[in-house]
Amino acid sequence: MSTLLTHIAISDGKIKRASLEVLSHMTQLAEANGHTSEAVIIDTEASDYVDKVQKYGASKVYTVTDPIFENHRNTPLLKALSKVMDEADPFVFGFGSTEGTKDILGALAANTDAAVLSDVSEFELTDNGIKATRPVMAAKILSDNKASGDNILVSVRSGSYDLNESPTDAEVVNIDFSFDESDLKATLREIIGASGDKIDLSEAETIVAAGRGAKDDEGQELVNELASVLNAALGASRALTEAGIMDPSLQIGQTGKVVSPQLYIAVGISGAIQHVAGMANSKVIVAINKDPDAPIFDIADYGIVGDLYKVLPPFIEELKKIKG
């Protein structure tokens, strides 16, 4: 019997959904192969999140608590993760492919002499390791990969797996940890995030994304109103961010954010491969575009061919009626 361990990422007092997706999958793999599914939480108040993590099948939860984890810092996080690996000795250690994970995964693999596969869209166990699918070249190619060894690290793209609750009464193991902040060679001076009270794109259940077709003031107002009615996060294509029309933090695509909402509404977006690479994992895709040959319709579940200035007003009004 081997241990399948999942790192539970915390941001702004909330668990990253991608982490729970990985834990759900790890629990299913553990049940199917006679292994155990465990989790690790590293935070200033790690125990606060144990109850929620137990809902997704972890039979044991390691907690590492220290004030140093108030903000993401690579050095103490790597030290804590290495200590947990020494304690748990995981066969597979899974992570959501967040920005924080991308920052430390390679170093953790080097520090612990572990094999690593990053940013995969799916993975399964083999006799001596894992096999995984990894989208490359803006998701135009799906690469088959294998890794073997005593310890394997894998990070998984958000939206790759569904959340499946499997409640347990997990054993909680508190890992002793301390870190002297004076040992840090780098000093954290400021964290700059998206301005205002915008919904985090990476965690959003619904996203309304605007493209070149909605670049004027009227188009932007309609897109903003639609997002407001749906309580959705606002996204943008590269064309709008490069033109300075929308904030770069809202860009979705290969060179922007990768998202996986339950509902993605693309307004005036043609569907270039660069953009599709960032939203193809969305559960339901609705495209609104006046060009019937726009590539976005090739991946859309529902398509509306028409001028967004004529389509959106009645669409928004109907939604308002439905919401009461």
Salt bridges, closest charged atoms under 4 A:
GLU21 OE2 - ARG17 NE 3.23
GLU99 OE2 - LYS102 NZ 3.65
ASP103 OD2 - HIS72 NE2 3.65
ASP119 OD2 - ARG157 NE 3.27
GLU181 OE2 - ARG73 NH1 2.77
ASP200 OD2 - LYS16 NZ 3.45
GLU205 OE2 - ARG17 NH1 3.13
GLU225 OE2 - LYS320 NZ 2.73
GLU242 OE2 - ARG238 NE 3.80
GLU317 OE2 - LYS320 NZ 3.74
GLU318 OE2 - LYS321 NZ 3.46
